[in-house]
Each structure stands twice: as structure tokens, then as C-alpha cells.
């Protein structure tokens, strides 16, 4: 599997971030390292994924909804890292993750019915909804 086929399957990256988040919740690695990795992955999704699509695939036109979806994905990843870092005072971050999760679910339904997106993108959206949701549940136990 070359790097371009791996990068098309973004849900691997999100599942890996989720596993690292669970390890950080159990305090085997520092939460600040998890936050740093979340920021790197978020920069991959919002400006990086759009620039890679323009430079490598020569896509001239991206829909505003697709760009907004990648932006919401990056927000979701960053705030899940912040939620792990700030376990005690996490009410605001919990609410932000809840609202962005609902927005991503609505965007997933829109992309599925209107734009006919690919299977990998559906799995990416499901992973970015599931991982922060499970982190939210585990931080409130």
C-alpha cells in the first residue's frame, strides 16, 4: 500500500488518534502529547487535505460544503485532544464536541444523499463522530 492509498483512507488516522486518546486517558502517555498529535492531524484535515486535493489530484473546484466538512473535522479532532487534557473543567469543550458531532452527522447525511460521496469519506465521518463521543463518555465516568 503506497502513501496515497493510505491517505485516501483517513479513518485509519482518526482511529489511531482515538487509540492514543484512550491511552492518554489512562495516563500512560501525557495528555499534552496527545493534544500535539491532535493538532497535527487537524492541520492535515483542514488546510492540508484541501491543498493535497488541489496539488496532487488537480481538483479545481471543491464545494463549500466539503471545505466546511473538513473544517468541522479539524475542530472535532482538536477539541477531543483538549477534552482529554482538561478532564475536570471540560463543560465547554464537551458542548462544543456535542454540537460539532451533530453538525457532522447532518453533513454526512447531506453528502450521502446529495453528492454521492465515497465509502472512505463516510467511514472518516463516522470515525470522527465516534472517537470524540467515546472520549466524552469516558471523561464523564
C-alpha positions in Angstrom: 0.0 0.0 0.0 1.6 3.3 -1.1 1.2 6.5 0.8 -1.5 7.9 -1.5 -3.8 4.9 -1.0 -3.2 5.2 2.8 -4.0 8.9 2.8 -7.3 8.3 1.0 -8.4 6.2 3.9 -8.4 8.9 6.5 -10.3 6.9 9.0 -7.1 5.0 9.9 -5.6 8.2 11.1 -8.7 9.1 13.2 -8.8 5.6 14.8 -5.1 5.9 15.6 -5.8 9.3 17.3 -8.7 7.7 19.2 -6.4 4.9 20.5 -3.8 7.4 21.5 -6.5 9.4 23.2 -7.7 6.3 25.2 -4.1 5.7 26.2 -3.7 9.3 27.3 -6.9 9.0 29.4 -5.4 6.0 31.2 -2.3 8.3 31.8 0.2 6.0 30.1 1.3 8.9 27.9 1.0 12.6 28.7 -2.2 14.4 27.5 -0.1 17.2 26.1 1.5 14.7 23.6 -2.0 13.6 22.6 -3.0 17.3 22.1 0.0 17.9 19.9 -0.8 14.8 17.7 -4.4 16.0 17.5 -3.3 19.4 16.3 -1.0 17.8 13.7 -3.9 15.6 12.4 -6.3 18.6 12.4 -3.9 20.6 10.2 -3.8 17.6 7.9 -7.5 17.7 7.5 -8.3 21.3 7.1 -5.6 23.1 5.1 -3.6 20.0 4.2 -6.3 17.9 2.7 -7.6 20.7 0.6 -4.1 21.6 -0.7 -3.3 18.0 -1.4 -6.5 17.7 -3.4 -5.6 20.8 -5.4 -1.9 19.9 -6.0 -2.0 16.2 -6.4 -5.4 15.4 -7.8 -5.6 18.7 -9.8 -9.1 19.4 -8.4 -10.0 22.9 -9.5 -13.4 23.1 -7.8 -14.2 22.0 -4.2 -17.6 22.6 -2.9 -18.0 24.9 0.1 -19.8 22.1 1.9 -16.7 19.8 1.5 -14.4 22.6 2.8 -16.7 23.2 5.7 -16.8 19.5 6.5 -13.0 19.3 6.7 -13.0 22.4 8.9 -15.5 20.8 11.3 -13.5 17.6 11.3 -10.4 19.5 12.3 -12.3 21.3 15.1 -13.6 18.0 16.3 -10.1 16.5 16.5 -8.6 19.5 18.3 -11.3 19.7 20.9 -11.2 16.0 21.6 -7.5 16.5 22.5 -8.3 19.5 24.6 -11.1 17.5 26.4 -8.5 14.8 27.4 -6.1 17.5 28.6 -8.7 19.3 30.7 -10.7 16.5 32.2 -12.0 18.3 35.2 -13.1 21.6 33.6 -14.5 20.2 30.4 -18.1 21.5 30.2 -17.4 24.0 27.4 -15.4 21.5 25.3 -17.9 18.8 25.9 -20.7 21.1 24.5 -18.5 22.1 21.5 -17.9 18.4 20.7 -21.6 17.6 21.0 -22.7 20.4 18.7 -19.9 19.7 16.1 -20.9 16.0 16.2 -24.5 16.8 15.4 -23.3 19.1 12.6 -21.1 16.3 11.2 -23.9 13.8 11.3 -26.1 16.2 9.3 -23.2 16.8 6.9 -22.7 13.1 6.5 -26.4 12.7 5.6 -26.2 15.6 3.2 -23.0 14.2 1.5 -24.5 10.8 1.2 -27.8 11.8 -0.5 -26.7 14.9 -2.4 -23.1 14.4 -3.5 -22.8 10.7 -3.7 -19.6 10.5 -1.7 -17.2 7.6 -1.5 -17.2 4.9 1.1 -13.9 6.1 2.7 -15.3 9.5 3.4 -18.4 8.0 5.1 -16.0 6.0 7.3 -14.0 9.1 8.0 -17.0 11.0 9.1 -18.2 8.1 11.3 -14.8 7.7 12.9 -14.6 11.5 13.7 -18.1 11.3 15.2 -17.4 8.1 17.2 -14.0 8.7 18.7 -14.7 12.1 20.4 -18.1 10.7 21.5 -16.5 7.8 23.3 -13.9 10.1 24.8 -16.7 12.3 26.1 -18.3 9.3 27.7 -15.1 8.1 29.3 -14.1 11.5 30.7 -17.5 11.8 32.4 -17.3 8.5 34.2 
